[in-house]
């Protein structure tokens, strides 16, 4: 399982509470989907983007 967050502090908090996860500090808009996942969860991430950016981002996640 991978977890991505832009905030180093949020990742630090998550690492203290969750094991067996690959935590990555990055901007989700820079993700490259070169791997298939069984599921993707975006918790409050899309609220920070314009509608156009949301549609673009969802397209690269789906296809």
ABEGO torsion letter per residue (X at the ends): XBBBBABAAAAAAAAAABBGBBBBBBBAAABBBABBBABBBBBGAAAABBAAAAAAAAAAAAX
